[in-house]
Amino acid sequence: MAKAKEAVEPVGPRIGARLKAARQSKRLTLDDLAEACGVTKGYLSKLERDHVNASVATLIKVCAVLEIPVDPCSRMRPPVK
C-alpha cells in the first residue's frame, strides 16, 4: 500500500514574507515585479509563499528591483524544531 504524501516544508531560509512586505511597501503588484525581474507572476507568488527556493541570480534581481539588500535574506535561519 502506498503512503500518503506528506507536506514538504521549504528547506532554505523563509524569505517570502520579507519579499512580499518589500513589494507591497513599494506599491508594486506581482505583475509589476515579475515584469521588472523577468520571471512569471506565478513564480513570484510561490516565492512569496515559500513554495519555491529562488536561485541566487533570481534573488539578486528581485532584491535589486525592491531596493533591499540580499544579505539579510541569506542570513535568515530555518526555524528550530
MILUMDREN-362097 format. One record per atom (N, C-alpha, C): residue number from 1; residue in three letters; atom name; z, x negated, y negated. Coordinates in steps of 0.001 Angstrom, whole numbers. Last residue first. Layout:
! residues N
<pos->NUM	code->ala	site->CA	w->Z	u->X	v->Y> .
...
This chain:
! residues 81
<pos->81	code->lys	site->N	w->15175	u->-13450	v->-22975> .
<pos->81	code->lys	site->CA	w->15522	u->-12356	v->-22059> .
<pos->81	code->lys	site->C	w->16815	u->-12650	v->-21368> .
<pos->80	code->val	site->N	w->14276	u->-13978	v->-26284> .
<pos->80	code->val	site->CA	w->15002	u->-14499	v->-25125> .
<pos->80	code->val	site->C	w->15412	u->-13315	v->-24266> .
<pos->79	code->pro	site->N	w->10999	u->-13527	v->-27687> .
<pos->79	code->pro	site->CA	w->12390	u->-13115	v->-27520> .
<pos->79	code->pro	site->C	w->13004	u->-13692	v->-26242> .
<pos->78	code->pro	site->N	w->9153	u->-16439	v->-28751> .
<pos->78	code->pro	site->CA	w->9252	u->-15190	v->-27994> .
<pos->78	code->pro	site->C	w->10731	u->-14814	v->-27822> .
<pos->77	code->arg	site->N	w->9259	u->-17624	v->-32127> .
<pos->77	code->arg	site->CA	w->9560	u->-17798	v->-30708> .
<pos->77	code->arg	site->C	w->9581	u->-16460	v->-30005> .
<pos->76	code->met	site->N	w->7189	u->-18956	v->-34665> .
<pos->76	code->met	site->CA	w->7936	u->-17813	v->-34122> .
<pos->76	code->met	site->C	w->8132	u->-18014	v->-32639> .
<pos->75	code->arg	site->N	w->5538	u->-20917	v->-35514> .
<pos->75	code->arg	site->CA	w->6916	u->-21296	v->-35215> .
<pos->75	code->arg	site->C	w->7752	u->-20157	v->-34660> .
<pos->74	code->ser	site->N	w->3155	u->-19802	v->-36195> .
<pos->74	code->ser	site->CA	w->3186	u->-20622	v->-34995> .
<pos->74	code->ser	site->C	w->4597	u->-21017	v->-34597> .
<pos->73	code->cys	site->N	w->3779	u->-18509	v->-38600> .
<pos->73	code->cys	site->CA	w->3401	u->-17710	v->-37432> .
<pos->73	code->cys	site->C	w->3533	u->-18528	v->-36146> .
<pos->72	code->pro	site->N	w->4235	u->-20646	v->-40318> .
<pos->72	code->pro	site->CA	w->5354	u->-19785	v->-39931> .
<pos->72	code->pro	site->C	w->5034	u->-18915	v->-38713> .
<pos->71	code->asp	site->N	w->1452	u->-21793	v->-40360> .
<pos->71	code->asp	site->CA	w->2609	u->-22453	v->-39767> .
<pos->71	code->asp	site->C	w->3765	u->-21520	v->-39417> .
<pos->70	code->val	site->N	w->-350	u->-20385	v->-41897> .
<pos->70	code->val	site->CA	w->-423	u->-20254	v->-40439> .
<pos->70	code->val	site->C	w->869	u->-20754	v->-39803> .
<pos->69	code->pro	site->N	w->480	u->-18619	v->-44887> .
<pos->69	code->pro	site->CA	w->414	u->-19860	v->-44108> .
<pos->69	code->pro	site->C	w->373	u->-19568	v->-42606> .
<pos->68	code->ile	site->N	w->-1774	u->-16224	v->-46304> .
<pos->68	code->ile	site->CA	w->-455	u->-16546	v->-45761> .
<pos->68	code->ile	site->C	w->-579	u->-17828	v->-44946> .
<pos->67	code->glu	site->N	w->-4098	u->-14888	v->-47170> .
<pos->67	code->glu	site->CA	w->-3413	u->-15861	v->-48031> .
<pos->67	code->glu	site->C	w->-1957	u->-16063	v->-47613> .
<pos->66	code->leu	site->N	w->-5711	u->-13425	v->-45630> .
<pos->66	code->leu	site->CA	w->-4475	u->-12772	v->-46065> .
<pos->66	code->leu	site->C	w->-3656	u->-13647	v->-47016> .
<pos->65	code->val	site->N	w->-7639	u->-15343	v->-45105> .
<pos->65	code->val	site->CA	w->-8020	u->-14134	v->-45842> .
<pos->65	code->val	site->C	w->-6780	u->-13436	v->-46400> .
<pos->64	code->ala	site->N	w->-6048	u->-17144	v->-43653> .
<pos->64	code->ala	site->CA	w->-6705	u->-17565	v->-44894> .
<pos->64	code->ala	site->C	w->-7078	u->-16357	v->-45739> .
<pos->63	code->cys	site->N	w->-5301	u->-15644	v->-41414> .
<pos->63	code->cys	site->CA	w->-4267	u->-16087	v->-42355> .
<pos->63	code->cys	site->C	w->-4871	u->-16530	v->-43686> .
<pos->62	code->val	site->N	w->-7832	u->-15376	v->-40223> .
<pos->62	code->val	site->CA	w->-7071	u->-14195	v->-40637> .
<pos->62	code->val	site->C	w->-6022	u->-14588	v->-41676> .
<pos->61	code->lys	site->N	w->-8527	u->-18089	v->-39696> .
<pos->61	code->lys	site->CA	w->-9374	u->-17228	v->-40534> .
<pos->61	code->lys	site->C	w->-8576	u->-16053	v->-41086> .
<pos->60	code->ile	site->N	w->-6421	u->-18864	v->-37984> .
<pos->60	code->ile	site->CA	w->-6632	u->-19569	v->-39253> .
<pos->60	code->ile	site->C	w->-7459	u->-18716	v->-40207> .
<pos->59	code->leu	site->N	w->-6894	u->-17141	v->-35838> .
<pos->59	code->leu	site->CA	w->-5643	u->-17037	v->-36577> .
<pos->59	code->leu	site->C	w->-5758	u->-17724	v->-37943> .
<pos->58	code->thr	site->N	w->-9347	u->-18140	v->-34951> .
<pos->58	code->thr	site->CA	w->-9252	u->-16777	v->-35487> .
<pos->58	code->thr	site->C	w->-7994	u->-16607	v->-36316> .
<pos->57	code->ala	site->N	w->-8561	u->-20717	v->-34102> .
<pos->57	code->ala	site->CA	w->-9602	u->-20551	v->-35122> .
<pos->57	code->ala	site->C	w->-9530	u->-19164	v->-35767> .
<pos->56	code->val	site->N	w->-6732	u->-20139	v->-32083> .
<pos->56	code->val	site->CA	w->-6273	u->-20839	v->-33283> .
<pos->56	code->val	site->C	w->-7283	u->-20639	v->-34412> .
<pos->55	code->ser	site->N	w->-7138	u->-16784	v->-30895> .
<pos->55	code->ser	site->CA	w->-7421	u->-18215	v->-30818> .
<pos->55	code->ser	site->C	w->-6904	u->-18844	v->-32105> .
<pos->54	code->ala	site->N	w->-4557	u->-14372	v->-30351> .
<pos->54	code->ala	site->CA	w->-5669	u->-14906	v->-31133> .
<pos->54	code->ala	site->C	w->-5887	u->-16376	v->-30818> .
<pos->53	code->asn	site->N	w->-3893	u->-12263	v->-27738> .
<pos->53	code->asn	site->CA	w->-3484	u->-13508	v->-28374> .
<pos->53	code->asn	site->C	w->-4702	u->-14088	v->-29078> .
<pos->52	code->val	site->N	w->-3326	u->-8729	v->-27802> .
<pos->52	code->val	site->CA	w->-4176	u->-9891	v->-27529> .
<pos->52	code->val	site->C	w->-3557	u->-11099	v->-28213> .
<pos->51	code->his	site->N	w->-1382	u->-7038	v->-28534> .
<pos->51	code->his	site->CA	w->-2021	u->-6753	v->-27248> .
<pos->51	code->his	site->C	w->-3012	u->-7840	v->-26857> .
<pos->50	code->asp	site->N	w->20	u->-6916	v->-30945> .
<pos->50	code->asp	site->CA	w->338	u->-7961	v->-29971> .
<pos->50	code->asp	site->C	w->-203	u->-7659	v->-28582> .
<pos->49	code->arg	site->N	w->-943	u->-5282	v->-32832> .
<pos->49	code->arg	site->CA	w->-24	u->-4661	v->-31871> .
<pos->49	code->arg	site->C	w->396	u->-5642	v->-30779> .
<pos->48	code->glu	site->N	w->-2696	u->-6914	v->-34152> .
<pos->48	code->glu	site->CA	w->-1525	u->-6422	v->-34890> .
<pos->48	code->glu	site->C	w->-491	u->-5764	v->-33974> .
<pos->47	code->leu	site->N	w->-4608	u->-7199	v->-32128> .
<pos->47	code->leu	site->CA	w->-3847	u->-8361	v->-32576> .
<pos->47	code->leu	site->C	w->-2572	u->-7926	v->-33302> .
<pos->46	code->lys	site->N	w->-5699	u->-4639	v->-32010> .
<pos->46	code->lys	site->CA	w->-4978	u->-5166	v->-30845> .
<pos->46	code->lys	site->C	w->-4112	u->-6358	v->-31226> .
<pos->45	code->ser	site->N	w->-6869	u->-4645	v->-34552> .
<pos->45	code->ser	site->CA	w->-5875	u->-3631	v->-34202> .
<pos->45	code->ser	site->C	w->-5034	u->-4100	v->-33017> .
<pos->44	code->leu	site->N	w->-8713	u->-6701	v->-34274> .
<pos->44	code->leu	site->CA	w->-7594	u->-6843	v->-35211> .
<pos->44	code->leu	site->C	w->-6488	u->-5842	v->-34917> .
<pos->43	code->tyr	site->N	w->-10432	u->-5498	v->-32386> .
<pos->43	code->tyr	site->CA	w->-9728	u->-6740	v->-32056> .
<pos->43	code->tyr	site->C	w->-8522	u->-6927	v->-32970> .
<pos->42	code->gly	site->N	w->-11397	u->-3312	v->-33847> .
<pos->42	code->gly	site->CA	w->-10626	u->-3102	v->-32619> .
<pos->42	code->gly	site->C	w->-9821	u->-4324	v->-32223> .
<pos->41	code->lys	site->N	w->-12873	u->-4586	v->-35827> .
<pos->41	code->lys	site->CA	w->-11703	u->-3790	v->-36210> .
<pos->41	code->lys	site->C	w->-10796	u->-3580	v->-34996> .
<pos->40	code->thr	site->N	w->-13950	u->-7901	v->-34926> .
<pos->40	code->thr	site->CA	w->-14050	u->-6449	v->-34928> .
<pos->40	code->thr	site->C	w->-12737	u->-5800	v->-35352> .
<pos->39	code->val	site->N	w->-14542	u->-10635	v->-37247> .
<pos->39	code->val	site->CA	w->-14104	u->-10090	v->-35958> .
<pos->39	code->val	site->C	w->-14195	u->-8570	v->-36033> .
<pos->38	code->gly	site->N	w->-14881	u->-11861	v->-39711> .
<pos->38	code->gly	site->CA	w->-15943	u->-11954	v->-38718> .
<pos->38	code->gly	site->C	w->-15513	u->-11546	v->-37321> .
<pos->37	code->cys	site->N	w->-13167	u->-11602	v->-41815> .
<pos->37	code->cys	site->CA	w->-12852	u->-12614	v->-40792> .
<pos->37	code->cys	site->C	w->-13951	u->-12790	v->-39749> .
<pos->36	code->ala	site->N	w->-14167	u->-9551	v->-43369> .
<pos->36	code->ala	site->CA	w->-13899	u->-10838	v->-44011> .
<pos->36	code->ala	site->C	w->-13684	u->-11959	v->-42997> .
<pos->35	code->glu	site->N	w->-14234	u->-7487	v->-41474> .
<pos->35	code->glu	site->CA	w->-15476	u->-7975	v->-42073> .
<pos->35	code->glu	site->C	w->-15281	u->-9361	v->-42689> .
<pos->34	code->ala	site->N	w->-11481	u->-7178	v->-40977> .
<pos->34	code->ala	site->CA	w->-12408	u->-7527	v->-39893> .
<pos->34	code->ala	site->C	w->-13694	u->-8115	v->-40450> .
<pos->33	code->leu	site->N	w->-10524	u->-6363	v->-43476> .
<pos->33	code->leu	site->CA	w->-10103	u->-7639	v->-42911> .
<pos->33	code->leu	site->C	w->-11051	u->-8102	v->-41812> .
<pos->32	code->asp	site->N	w->-11823	u->-3847	v->-43739> .
<pos->32	code->asp	site->CA	w->-11965	u->-4902	v->-44752> .
<pos->32	code->asp	site->C	w->-11659	u->-6273	v->-44163> .
<pos->31	code->asp	site->N	w->-10898	u->-2478	v->-41427> .
<pos->31	code->asp	site->CA	w->-12329	u->-2739	v->-41627> .
<pos->31	code->asp	site->C	w->-12558	u->-3874	v->-42621> .
<pos->30	code->leu	site->N	w->-8193	u->-2290	v->-41957> .
<pos->30	code->leu	site->CA	w->-8622	u->-3094	v->-40810> .
<pos->30	code->leu	site->C	w->-10108	u->-3435	v->-40936> .
<pos->29	code->thr	site->N	w->-7856	u->-2620	v->-45536> .
<pos->29	code->thr	site->CA	w->-7974	u->-1836	v->-44314> .
<pos->29	code->thr	site->C	w->-8314	u->-2784	v->-43169> .
<pos->28	code->leu	site->N	w->-5497	u->-3985	v->-47800> .
<pos->28	code->leu	site->CA	w->-6747	u->-4136	v->-47048> .
<pos->28	code->leu	site->C	w->-6722	u->-3205	v->-45851> .
<pos->27	code->arg	site->N	w->-3306	u->-4387	v->-49485> .
<pos->27	code->arg	site->CA	w->-4043	u->-3110	v->-49512> .
<pos->27	code->arg	site->C	w->-5439	u->-3239	v->-48893> .
<pos->26	code->lys	site->N	w->-1669	u->-6425	v->-49144> .
<pos->26	code->lys	site->CA	w->-2883	u->-6726	v->-49909> .
<pos->26	code->lys	site->C	w->-3769	u->-5489	v->-50041> .
<pos->25	code->ser	site->N	w->153	u->-5258	v->-47495> .
<pos->25	code->ser	site->CA	w->612	u->-5648	v->-48831> .
<pos->25	code->ser	site->C	w->-568	u->-5994	v->-49741> .
<pos->24	code->gln	site->N	w->-1357	u->-4997	v->-45160> .
<pos->24	code->gln	site->CA	w->-1012	u->-3799	v->-45919> .
<pos->24	code->gln	site->C	w->-546	u->-4143	v->-47330> .
<pos->23	code->arg	site->N	w->-1464	u->-7687	v->-44359> .
<pos->23	code->arg	site->CA	w->-2698	u->-6925	v->-44636> .
<pos->23	code->arg	site->C	w->-2395	u->-5714	v->-45505> .
<pos->22	code->ala	site->N	w->1237	u->-8244	v->-43967> .
<pos->22	code->ala	site->CA	w->481	u->-9002	v->-44970> .
<pos->22	code->ala	site->C	w->-793	u->-8259	v->-45351> .
<pos->21	code->ala	site->N	w->1799	u->-6467	v->-41877> .
<pos->21	code->ala	site->CA	w->2514	u->-6342	v->-43150> .
<pos->21	code->ala	site->C	w->1760	u->-7063	v->-44272> .
<pos->20	code->lys	site->N	w->108	u->-7538	v->-39883> .
<pos->20	code->lys	site->CA	w->-95	u->-6169	v->-40376> .
<pos->20	code->lys	site->C	w->577	u->-5976	v->-41730> .
<pos->19	code->leu	site->N	w->1272	u->-10059	v->-39482> .
<pos->19	code->leu	site->CA	w->-112	u->-9949	v->-39949> .
<pos->19	code->leu	site->C	w->-376	u->-8564	v->-40543> .
<pos->18	code->arg	site->N	w->3790	u->-9283	v->-38536> .
<pos->18	code->arg	site->CA	w->3685	u->-10100	v->-39750> .
<pos->18	code->arg	site->C	w->2272	u->-10009	v->-40339> .
<pos->17	code->ala	site->N	w->3111	u->-7919	v->-36207> .
<pos->17	code->ala	site->CA	w->3786	u->-7188	v->-37288> .
<pos->17	code->ala	site->C	w->3689	u->-7950	v->-38603> .
<pos->16	code->gly	site->N	w->1917	u->-10055	v->-34648> .
<pos->16	code->gly	site->CA	w->1186	u->-8863	v->-35080> .
<pos->16	code->gly	site->C	w->1811	u->-8141	v->-36253> .
<pos->15	code->ile	site->N	w->3169	u->-12118	v->-33498> .
<pos->15	code->ile	site->CA	w->2858	u->-12256	v->-34913> .
<pos->15	code->ile	site->C	w->2189	u->-11025	v->-35490> .
<pos->14	code->arg	site->N	w->4996	u->-13328	v->-31132> .
<pos->14	code->arg	site->CA	w->4614	u->-11992	v->-31594> .
<pos->14	code->arg	site->C	w->4422	u->-12030	v->-33104> .
<pos->13	code->pro	site->N	w->3772	u->-16067	v->-29238> .
<pos->13	code->pro	site->CA	w->4615	u->-15534	v->-30301> .
<pos->13	code->pro	site->C	w->4093	u->-14193	v->-30777> .
<pos->12	code->gly	site->N	w->2642	u->-15233	v->-25850> .
<pos->12	code->gly	site->CA	w->2793	u->-16050	v->-27045> .
<pos->12	code->gly	site->C	w->3700	u->-15418	v->-28083> .
<pos->11	code->val	site->N	w->2579	u->-13185	v->-23978> .
<pos->11	code->val	site->CA	w->3241	u->-14434	v->-23648> .
<pos->11	code->val	site->C	w->3554	u->-15234	v->-24901> .
<pos->10	code->pro	site->N	w->3157	u->-9658	v->-24023> .
<pos->10	code->pro	site->CA	w->2480	u->-10844	v->-24553> .
<pos->10	code->pro	site->C	w->3289	u->-12101	v->-24276> .
<pos->9	code->glu	site->N	w->3758	u->-8057	v->-20868> .
<pos->9	code->glu	site->CA	w->4182	u->-8376	v->-22225> .
<pos->9	code->glu	site->C	w->3423	u->-9599	v->-22711> .
<pos->8	code->val	site->N	w->2342	u->-5601	v->-18939> .
<pos->8	code->val	site->CA	w->2348	u->-7039	v->-19203> .
<pos->8	code->val	site->C	w->2732	u->-7250	v->-20656> .
<pos->7	code->ala	site->N	w->3618	u->-3203	v->-16759> .
<pos->7	code->ala	site->CA	w->3218	u->-3517	v->-18125> .
<pos->7	code->ala	site->C	w->3356	u->-5022	v->-18349> .
<pos->6	code->glu	site->N	w->2340	u->-3270	v->-13430> .
<pos->6	code->glu	site->CA	w->3452	u->-3338	v->-14362> .
<pos->6	code->glu	site->C	w->2913	u->-3667	v->-15751> .
<pos->5	code->lys	site->N	w->633	u->-1166	v->-11217> .
<pos->5	code->lys	site->CA	w->553	u->-2213	v->-12234> .
<pos->5	code->lys	site->C	w->1756	u->-2121	v->-13160> .
<pos->4	code->ala	site->N	w->1985	u->-597	v->-7994> .
<pos->4	code->ala	site->CA	w->1595	u->-75	v->-9304> .
<pos->4	code->ala	site->C	w->1571	u->-1226	v->-10300> .
<pos->3	code->lys	site->N	w->650	u->-2113	v->-5044> .
<pos->3	code->lys	site->CA	w->1728	u->-1953	v->-6015> .
<pos->3	code->lys	site->C	w->1170	u->-1372	v->-7316> .
<pos->2	code->ala	site->N	w->-845	u->-566	v->-2215> .
<pos->2	code->ala	site->CA	w->-950	u->-1357	v->-3445> .
<pos->2	code->ala	site->C	w->215	u->-1066	v->-4377> .
<pos->1	code->met	site->N	w->0	u->-838	v->1166> .
<pos->1	code->met	site->CA	w->0	u->0	v->0> .
<pos->1	code->met	site->C	w->0	u->-891	v->-1240> .
